[in-house]
Amino acid sequence: MTLSNTILVGLKEVWSHKFRSLLTMLGIILGVASLVGMAAIIKGMENGMKETMIAMGGADKVMLEDQDVPTEQEHLSDQAPGRTMVDVEALRQSAPLMRLISPTMDVDDVAITHADKMVMVDAAGVWPSILEVNLHTVEYGRFFTDIDEENANPVCVIGTAVRDELFGSPEQTGREIVPIGELINLNGQPFTIVGMFTRYESEQDRKEREYAKAKPQEPQAGPARRRGWGRGNWAFRRKNYTVYMPLNTAWMRFRTGTTNGVPDNRLSDIGLKVTGLEQLEPALQQARNVLMLTHHGIEDFGFRTQENQLESINKQIHNARMSGGVIAAISLIVGGIGIMNIMLASINERIREIGICKAVGATGPAIFIQVLIESMVIALLGAALGVAASFAFVRVLEYVSPVSNAPVITPMAMAVAVAFSAAVGVLAGLFPALKAARLDPIQALRYE
């Protein structure tokens, strides 16, 4: 019997017992659907996490943070200077492995008003290096100049979400409003908008926005479903609510001193970019040596790297894949047990048929291969139905539990699921095939 004939016999056997075959394949269908669906969800999570990391500055970004002094230096805690411009100048001069240094002075809870509109945001005084450190792009207007910094000019660059709140979004007005040159008030102080950043959004949000723009609006019945703010959406949302002003402006206009009227010159953040990821450890050690001098030996600072976040992302993805893969594999093994059970029952029903085949010249290996292929046909048919079911499963899951990044079904996940199903089909058919191949033709013909 040729391979094609053997496959046709297997398909006819499945078709002749439709309901029984469906129940047999159910374990394979669920296993494949869960494996492909799990891989799609994890891929969506991975895309979202990596988009977030890029939105927050990329893998080569390092943040200088305040931290509690070590136990042995607790008696010096009141002398800890914190992050200041002294650190910035020292790092610029003595830490060449740090190619960019970006000081930030936060101005929290700023009420920004224009006409009768108001929005509360956290503004910040920065240097132009913040553009590369935080991967910002000025789409309209300009960023600050050295003259703005030197004269502490009341100018600012805003994100698109601030524009939407104060002047209206393109969806509301039907056109792109560019408020360059407009006056706004920050805590009652007039500022001129000199630039506006591009709109930051995840790839999934961009596709949905473009789809909604191209599709005619239809009246919606019931409450609108809104995709939840995931971690990635939060990062993009935060960038869209950015309000930057020159560092000197923030210091002179918003940092009023509490001691002898001296303005508070401490920085909120110092962002750093290394010359290359391969130089990360030497660069951190170099920066630490410089800061130990400027802080007079008091270790009240630490470093937070994006590389640690990348390692954490990869670890989370690996753990999710392992746990989801084990669950899906167990489901496929259970499906394989079902195939083995049905193949044994099928052989018991076809003992006389097998005896006739052997009586007319069929060999044991031929019977073995035929039964094994029938088992694989059931497994692969179940795998095909499982792949089809995985698309529906992902869509239902996305509707029931909206996330920031849509699941992405990958060809690799489908290939692995089908290959594993084929392997399960082979293993499940081995014992029934051996049993059929070893049947004695005389006893098989006498079987009632």
Backbone torsions as a table, in degrees:
resi	resn	phi	psi	omega
1	MET	NA	131.1	-178.6
2	THR	-75.3	166.5	-179.4
3	LEU	-62.3	-41.7	-179.4
4	SER	-64.3	-39.6	177.5
5	ASN	-65.4	-38.4	179.1
6	THR	-63.8	-41.4	178.8
7	ILE	-65.9	-39.5	178.0
8	LEU	-63.3	-39.0	176.7
9	VAL	-62.1	-41.2	178.7
10	GLY	-63.0	-43.0	179.2
11	LEU	-65.8	-39.3	177.9
12	LYS	-64.5	-36.1	178.3
13	GLU	-65.8	-41.0	177.5
14	VAL	-64.3	-45.0	-177.3
15	TRP	-66.8	-33.2	-178.0
16	SER	-72.8	-19.4	176.3
17	HIS	-128.8	68.7	-170.6
18	LYS	-60.2	-52.8	-175.0
19	PHE	-66.2	-42.6	179.2
20	ARG	-63.1	-41.8	179.8
21	SER	-65.6	-38.9	179.1
22	LEU	-62.5	-44.6	177.5
23	LEU	-63.1	-37.2	178.6
24	THR	-64.1	-41.6	-177.5
25	MET	-80.1	-9.1	-173.6
26	LEU	-59.6	-40.7	178.5
27	GLY	-62.5	-41.4	177.8
28	ILE	-66.0	-42.9	-179.6
29	ILE	-59.8	-47.7	-179.4
30	LEU	-66.7	-39.4	179.7
31	GLY	-63.3	-46.0	179.6
32	VAL	-66.3	-43.5	179.8
33	ALA	-62.0	-41.4	179.3
34	SER	-68.9	-37.6	179.6
35	LEU	-66.9	-48.0	-179.7
36	VAL	-67.7	-42.0	178.7
37	GLY	-64.0	-42.1	178.2
38	MET	-62.5	-43.6	179.0
39	ALA	-63.5	-36.2	179.5
40	ALA	-66.8	-42.8	179.9
41	ILE	-64.8	-43.2	-179.5
42	ILE	-66.2	-37.3	177.1
43	LYS	-63.5	-40.4	175.7
44	GLY	-62.2	-41.9	176.7
45	MET	-61.7	-44.0	-179.3
46	GLU	-61.9	-44.6	178.2
47	ASN	-59.8	-43.3	-179.6
48	GLY	-64.6	-42.7	-179.1
49	MET	-65.5	-41.2	-179.1
50	LYS	-72.2	-35.0	173.9
51	GLU	-62.2	-38.8	178.9
52	THR	-64.2	-44.2	-179.2
53	MET	-62.1	-40.6	177.9
54	ILE	-66.5	-41.4	179.8
55	ALA	-63.2	-27.8	-178.9
56	MET	-89.1	3.5	173.0
57	GLY	130.2	-8.4	179.2
58	GLY	91.2	172.2	-173.7
59	ALA	-73.3	-19.7	-176.6
60	ASP	-94.0	11.8	179.6
61	LYS	-89.3	140.9	177.4
62	VAL	-130.9	135.1	177.2
63	MET	-109.5	131.2	173.9
64	LEU	-88.3	119.8	-173.7
65	GLU	-116.2	151.7	168.5
66	ASP	-75.2	145.4	175.0
67	GLN	-150.4	161.9	179.4
68	ASP	-65.0	144.5	179.2
69	VAL	-68.6	154.0	177.5
70	PRO	-60.4	162.0	-177.2
71	THR	-56.8	-41.0	-177.1
72	GLU	-70.9	-9.0	179.9
73	GLN	-115.1	15.4	-177.6
74	GLU	-59.7	-30.5	-179.8
75	HIS	-70.3	-11.3	179.4
76	LEU	-105.9	6.8	-173.4
77	SER	-61.5	-33.1	-179.6
78	ASP	-73.4	-10.1	178.0
79	GLN	-100.9	0.4	-178.9
80	ALA	-64.7	124.6	-174.8
81	PRO	-79.0	-20.5	-173.6
82	GLY	73.8	-169.8	-178.2
83	ARG	-89.0	124.0	-178.1
84	THR	-135.4	176.4	178.3
85	MET	-67.6	-19.3	174.7
86	VAL	-61.7	-41.7	177.4
87	ASP	-62.8	-41.6	-177.7
88	VAL	-62.8	-48.2	-179.3
89	GLU	-65.1	-38.6	179.4
90	ALA	-65.7	-41.3	178.6
91	LEU	-66.4	-37.1	179.2
92	ARG	-63.3	-36.2	-174.7
93	GLN	-88.8	-32.1	-168.5
94	SER	-121.3	6.2	179.0
95	ALA	-127.9	74.5	-175.8
96	PRO	-65.8	-17.8	178.9
97	LEU	-75.4	-12.1	172.4
98	MET	-95.9	103.6	-174.0
99	ARG	-78.1	-21.3	178.9
100	LEU	-137.1	139.2	176.9
101	ILE	-132.0	127.1	-174.2
102	SER	-131.7	99.9	176.1
103	PRO	-76.4	147.3	-180.0
104	THR	-134.3	133.7	176.0
105	MET	-120.8	105.2	-177.0
106	ASP	-72.5	145.4	171.2
107	VAL	-124.4	99.2	-170.8
108	ASP	-78.7	150.5	172.7
109	ASP	51.2	59.9	178.3
110	VAL	-91.7	129.4	175.2
111	ALA	-90.0	111.9	179.9
112	ILE	-102.4	125.0	-176.6
113	THR	-125.7	148.6	172.8
114	HIS	-153.0	121.7	-174.6
115	ALA	56.2	-121.8	-179.1
116	ASP	-104.3	13.2	-179.9
117	LYS	-101.6	148.3	177.8
118	MET	-145.8	145.0	175.0
119	VAL	-142.0	138.7	178.0
120	MET	-98.1	124.5	179.7
121	VAL	-139.9	170.6	170.5
122	ASP	-102.6	109.5	179.2
123	ALA	-87.8	174.0	-179.0
124	ALA	-155.0	143.3	170.9
125	GLY	-93.5	130.5	-172.0
126	VAL	-141.6	171.2	168.8
127	TRP	-99.2	162.1	177.3
128	PRO	-58.8	-22.5	179.4
129	SER	-62.8	-15.1	179.1
130	ILE	-62.0	-27.0	-178.4
131	LEU	-59.7	-44.2	-179.6
132	GLU	-82.9	-33.3	-179.5
133	VAL	-64.5	-44.4	-179.4
134	ASN	-100.2	7.3	178.4
135	LEU	54.6	55.2	174.7
136	HIS	-94.6	152.2	176.8
137	THR	-130.9	120.9	176.1
138	VAL	-84.0	113.9	-177.6
139	GLU	-89.7	-35.4	-178.7
140	TYR	-127.9	142.4	177.7
141	GLY	77.8	-143.5	-174.9
142	ARG	-142.6	172.9	172.8
143	PHE	-101.6	-174.6	-175.5
144	PHE	-72.2	154.1	175.2
145	THR	-110.0	172.2	176.9
146	ASP	-62.6	-31.6	178.7
147	ILE	-67.3	-41.6	176.6
148	ASP	-58.6	-42.7	-179.4
149	GLU	-68.0	-45.5	-176.7
150	GLU	-65.4	-39.3	-177.1
151	ASN	-93.0	0.7	-177.5
152	ALA	53.0	48.1	-177.2
153	ASN	-66.9	144.1	179.3
154	PRO	-82.1	71.8	179.1
155	VAL	-124.2	157.0	-178.7
156	CYS	-150.0	158.4	173.6
157	VAL	-120.4	131.7	-172.7
158	ILE	-118.9	162.2	173.8
159	GLY	-90.0	167.1	-175.3
160	THR	-66.9	-29.8	179.8
161	ALA	-67.4	-36.3	176.3
162	VAL	-65.6	-42.5	175.5
163	ARG	-57.6	-44.9	-178.5
164	ASP	-61.0	-39.8	-177.9
165	GLU	-69.4	-37.9	-173.2
166	LEU	-93.8	-33.2	-173.1
167	PHE	-120.2	-9.7	-178.8
168	GLY	103.4	141.3	-179.8
169	SER	-86.2	161.2	177.0
170	PRO	-58.4	-32.4	178.6
171	GLU	-66.9	-31.8	-179.5
172	GLN	-81.8	-42.2	-173.7
173	THR	-93.8	-16.7	-177.8
174	GLY	80.1	5.1	178.2
175	ARG	-152.1	161.2	180.0
176	GLU	-82.7	113.1	178.2
177	ILE	-89.7	127.5	178.3
178	VAL	-116.7	99.0	-172.0
179	PRO	-84.5	39.0	178.8
180	ILE	-68.1	130.6	-178.3
181	GLY	90.5	-7.3	179.8
182	GLU	-75.2	148.5	176.7
183	LEU	-94.5	131.7	173.1
184	ILE	-129.7	162.1	179.7
185	ASN	-110.5	128.2	175.2
186	LEU	-108.6	107.7	-174.9
187	ASN	52.0	40.1	176.7
188	GLY	87.1	-6.3	-179.9
189	GLN	-99.0	131.1	-177.6
190	PRO	-73.0	132.8	176.2
191	PHE	-131.1	148.7	177.2
192	THR	-103.2	131.2	176.3
193	ILE	-78.7	118.0	-179.6
194	VAL	-108.1	-10.4	-178.7
195	GLY	-160.8	159.2	176.3
196	MET	-139.5	134.5	-180.0
197	PHE	-74.0	163.1	173.8
198	THR	-70.0	164.7	178.4
199	ARG	-79.5	125.6	179.7
200	TYR	-98.6	130.0	179.5
201	GLU	-158.7	155.4	177.3
202	SER	-72.1	164.0	179.4
203	GLU	-61.0	-38.4	179.7
204	GLN	-65.5	-43.2	179.0
205	ASP	-64.5	-38.2	179.3
206	ARG	-63.3	-43.2	179.3
207	LYS	-63.9	-41.7	-179.6
208	GLU	-65.8	-38.4	179.7
209	ARG	-66.1	-43.8	179.5
210	GLU	-66.0	-36.8	178.6
211	TYR	-66.4	-42.4	179.8
212	ALA	-65.9	-32.9	179.5
213	LYS	-70.3	-37.6	-178.2
214	ALA	-79.1	-28.4	-176.9
215	LYS	-87.4	133.1	177.9
216	PRO	-63.9	141.1	-178.1
217	GLN	-68.8	134.4	177.7
218	GLU	-119.4	142.0	177.1
219	PRO	-61.5	133.9	-176.8
220	GLN	-101.9	131.3	177.3
221	ALA	-88.0	131.4	177.8
222	GLY	84.2	-179.7	-178.5
223	PRO	-68.7	145.1	179.7
224	ALA	-71.8	140.6	175.8
225	ARG	-91.9	130.7	-178.5
226	ARG	-119.0	132.0	179.0
227	ARG	-66.9	129.7	-173.7
228	GLY	-65.9	155.0	176.4
229	TRP	-77.9	109.4	174.9
230	GLY	-89.7	-174.0	-178.7
231	ARG	-63.4	-42.3	179.7
232	GLY	-63.7	-43.7	179.3
233	ASN	-60.6	-37.3	179.5
234	TRP	-61.5	-41.4	-179.1
235	ALA	-64.9	-44.4	179.2
236	PHE	-67.9	-39.1	179.2
237	ARG	-61.9	-41.3	179.9
238	ARG	-63.4	-40.8	179.0
239	LYS	-66.6	-33.9	179.5
240	ASN	-71.3	-20.5	177.4
241	TYR	-97.4	19.2	-179.3
242	THR	-71.1	138.1	169.5
243	VAL	-133.4	112.4	-179.5
244	TYR	-110.6	143.7	172.8
245	MET	-135.4	165.0	176.3
246	PRO	-58.5	144.1	-177.6
247	LEU	-57.7	-43.2	-179.4
248	ASN	-65.2	-33.2	177.7
249	THR	-65.3	-45.1	179.0
250	ALA	-61.7	-39.9	-177.8
251	TRP	-69.2	-45.0	-175.2
252	MET	-74.9	-33.7	-171.7
253	ARG	-98.6	-23.7	-172.9
254	PHE	-123.9	-10.5	179.5
255	ARG	-104.5	85.8	176.6
256	THR	-87.6	132.4	-174.6
257	GLY	-73.0	156.3	178.2
258	THR	-111.9	-6.9	-179.7
259	THR	-123.2	111.4	178.6
260	ASN	56.7	26.4	178.2
261	GLY	69.9	13.3	-178.9
262	VAL	-84.6	127.4	179.3
263	PRO	-60.5	143.7	179.4
264	ASP	-75.8	113.2	-175.6
265	ASN	-100.4	12.7	178.2
266	ARG	-73.0	145.6	-179.1
267	LEU	-95.1	151.4	178.1
268	SER	-84.4	-35.9	-179.9
269	ASP	-149.4	154.8	167.4
270	ILE	-131.8	110.9	178.8
271	GLY	-93.0	139.7	-177.3
272	LEU	-129.0	149.6	171.7
273	LYS	-127.5	128.8	-178.6
274	VAL	-84.1	161.6	-179.0
275	THR	-67.2	-24.8	178.6
276	GLY	-175.1	152.4	-177.6
277	LEU	-61.6	-30.4	179.1
278	GLU	-68.9	-16.9	179.4
279	GLN	-100.5	12.7	-173.0
280	LEU	-61.3	-52.3	-177.3
281	GLU	-63.3	-48.5	175.7
282	PRO	-59.5	-37.2	-179.9
283	ALA	-65.6	-41.9	178.6
284	LEU	-64.8	-40.7	179.0
285	GLN	-66.1	-39.0	178.0
286	GLN	-63.2	-46.1	179.2
287	ALA	-64.2	-38.0	179.7
288	ARG	-64.0	-40.9	179.1
289	ASN	-62.4	-41.6	179.3
290	VAL	-64.7	-44.2	-176.5
291	LEU	-70.4	-30.6	176.5
292	MET	-63.7	-30.5	176.4
293	LEU	-73.4	-46.4	-178.1
294	THR	-70.1	-23.4	179.6
295	HIS	-98.9	11.5	175.9
296	HIS	56.1	40.3	176.1
297	GLY	81.1	0.0	179.9
298	ILE	-90.4	118.0	-175.7
299	GLU	-91.2	75.1	179.6
300	ASP	-103.3	27.8	-177.1
301	PHE	-139.4	162.9	176.6
302	GLY	-153.0	172.2	-178.2
303	PHE	-118.8	136.1	172.2
304	ARG	-117.4	120.3	-175.3
305	THR	-108.0	150.6	175.4
306	GLN	-73.4	-23.0	178.9
307	GLU	-63.8	-37.4	176.1
308	ASN	-62.1	-38.8	178.4
309	GLN	-66.4	-39.0	178.3
310	LEU	-63.1	-41.9	177.2
311	GLU	-63.4	-39.3	178.5
312	SER	-64.8	-40.6	178.0
313	ILE	-61.4	-48.4	-178.7
314	ASN	-62.5	-36.8	179.2
315	LYS	-68.0	-43.2	178.5
316	GLN	-62.6	-42.9	179.6
317	ILE	-64.6	-42.5	179.6
318	HIS	-62.1	-45.7	-179.8
319	ASN	-63.3	-40.8	179.2
320	ALA	-64.9	-41.2	179.1
321	ARG	-65.5	-40.9	-178.9
322	MET	-64.8	-48.1	-177.6
323	SER	-65.9	-44.5	178.6
324	GLY	-65.8	-37.8	178.8
325	GLY	-65.2	-38.4	178.8
326	VAL	-64.3	-44.9	179.7
327	ILE	-61.8	-45.1	179.5
328	ALA	-65.3	-38.4	179.2
329	ALA	-63.9	-39.9	177.5
330	ILE	-61.8	-41.5	178.6
331	SER	-63.1	-39.9	178.4
332	LEU	-68.1	-36.9	177.8
333	ILE	-65.2	-41.2	175.8
334	VAL	-60.5	-40.8	176.0
335	GLY	-62.3	-37.2	177.2
336	GLY	-64.4	-37.7	177.0
337	ILE	-63.1	-39.1	177.0
338	GLY	-63.2	-39.3	177.8
339	ILE	-64.6	-43.6	178.8
340	MET	-59.8	-42.3	-179.3
341	ASN	-62.8	-44.7	-177.6
342	ILE	-71.5	-32.7	177.6
343	MET	-68.2	-37.7	176.1
344	LEU	-64.0	-41.5	178.4
345	ALA	-65.5	-37.7	179.9
346	SER	-65.7	-40.1	179.5
347	ILE	-65.6	-40.4	177.6
348	ASN	-61.5	-34.4	178.8
349	GLU	-74.7	-23.1	-172.8
350	ARG	-113.7	24.4	-178.5
351	ILE	-60.0	-46.8	-179.9
352	ARG	-63.1	-38.6	178.2
353	GLU	-61.6	-42.6	178.9
354	ILE	-65.6	-39.4	177.7
355	GLY	-61.3	-42.4	178.5
356	ILE	-62.4	-43.3	179.0
357	CYS	-58.7	-42.9	179.8
358	LYS	-69.3	-35.6	-178.8
359	ALA	-64.8	-31.0	-178.6
360	VAL	-93.1	5.1	172.0
361	GLY	121.9	-2.0	179.1
362	ALA	-68.1	134.0	-179.7
363	THR	-88.0	164.8	177.4
364	GLY	-59.7	-46.4	177.4
365	PRO	-59.5	-35.4	178.9
366	ALA	-65.8	-43.0	176.7
367	ILE	-63.3	-41.0	179.7
368	PHE	-58.9	-48.1	-178.4
369	ILE	-65.3	-39.1	-179.3
370	GLN	-61.8	-48.1	-179.6
371	VAL	-64.7	-39.6	-179.4
372	LEU	-64.0	-41.5	179.6
373	ILE	-67.6	-37.8	176.4
374	GLU	-60.1	-41.1	177.8
375	SER	-63.6	-41.1	179.3
376	MET	-68.0	-35.8	178.1
377	VAL	-60.3	-44.8	178.3
378	ILE	-62.2	-44.0	-178.2
379	ALA	-65.2	-44.0	-178.0
380	LEU	-71.2	-35.0	175.5
381	LEU	-64.4	-41.2	175.3
382	GLY	-63.4	-37.5	178.8
383	ALA	-64.8	-41.4	179.0
384	ALA	-63.1	-44.0	177.1
385	LEU	-65.3	-35.1	178.5
386	GLY	-65.6	-40.2	177.1
387	VAL	-63.1	-42.8	177.4
388	ALA	-62.9	-40.8	-179.6
389	ALA	-67.3	-28.9	-178.2
390	SER	-64.2	-34.6	177.8
391	PHE	-63.4	-45.1	178.3
392	ALA	-66.1	-38.6	-179.8
393	PHE	-62.0	-44.3	-179.7
394	VAL	-65.4	-41.8	179.7
395	ARG	-63.7	-42.3	179.1
396	VAL	-65.3	-43.2	-179.8
397	LEU	-64.2	-38.4	178.4
398	GLU	-65.7	-34.9	-179.9
399	TYR	-74.6	-42.1	-176.8
400	VAL	-71.2	-40.5	-176.4
401	SER	-131.1	83.2	-178.1
402	PRO	-62.4	139.8	177.8
403	VAL	-128.0	171.6	-175.6
404	SER	-73.6	-28.8	-179.6
405	ASN	-124.3	121.9	-176.8
406	ALA	-65.9	145.0	175.7
407	PRO	-59.7	146.9	-178.7
408	VAL	-123.3	111.2	177.9
409	ILE	-79.2	122.9	-175.2
410	THR	-106.2	146.7	176.2
411	PRO	-58.7	-34.4	-179.6
412	MET	-61.9	-42.8	179.1
413	ALA	-63.1	-41.2	178.9
414	MET	-65.7	-41.1	179.9
415	ALA	-64.0	-42.3	179.0
416	VAL	-64.0	-42.1	-179.4
417	ALA	-63.6	-43.3	-180.0
418	VAL	-67.6	-41.9	179.3
419	ALA	-63.1	-41.6	179.2
420	PHE	-66.5	-36.9	177.9
421	SER	-64.7	-41.8	177.9
422	ALA	-61.9	-41.7	178.1
423	ALA	-63.0	-41.1	177.7
424	VAL	-63.4	-40.5	178.4
425	GLY	-61.6	-40.9	178.4
426	VAL	-64.3	-48.9	-178.4
427	LEU	-63.9	-39.9	-179.0
428	ALA	-68.5	-27.1	-178.1
429	GLY	-90.7	-8.1	-176.6
430	LEU	-61.7	-52.3	-176.4
431	PHE	-65.7	-47.6	176.0
432	PRO	-59.9	-37.2	-180.0
433	ALA	-66.4	-41.6	176.8
434	LEU	-62.8	-42.5	179.9
435	LYS	-61.8	-42.4	180.0
436	ALA	-68.3	-39.0	-177.8
437	ALA	-67.4	-28.2	-176.3
438	ARG	-91.1	0.3	179.9
439	LEU	-63.3	136.8	175.3
440	ASP	-78.8	125.2	-175.0
441	PRO	-60.7	-35.7	-178.8
442	ILE	-67.5	-46.6	179.1
443	GLN	-66.9	-33.3	178.4
444	ALA	-65.9	-39.0	179.4
445	LEU	-71.2	-26.6	-179.4
446	ARG	-86.2	-5.7	-174.1
447	TYR	-70.0	131.6	178.6
448	GLU	-99.5	NA	NA
